[in-house]
Amino acid sequence: GIELIERRFKPEEIAAADVVFLTGSAAEITRVRLFDDKVNNQTYHFSASDLTKQVTAAYYQLVGA
């Protein structure tokens, strides 16, 4: 399976992530492509990966979309 961590993250923790998603009833599942940390004047970019495709496909299979 895929490890899921649901909690508040610090910007520096997000910078170390391989893949970042936002979820919600309106956004469903949305890949984060860019995170702009204005406090530390840093911009972090996240690429699409096989994990991105796997999570998105599993989500849409689950909700029947």
Disulfide bonds with the S-S distance in Angstrom:
none
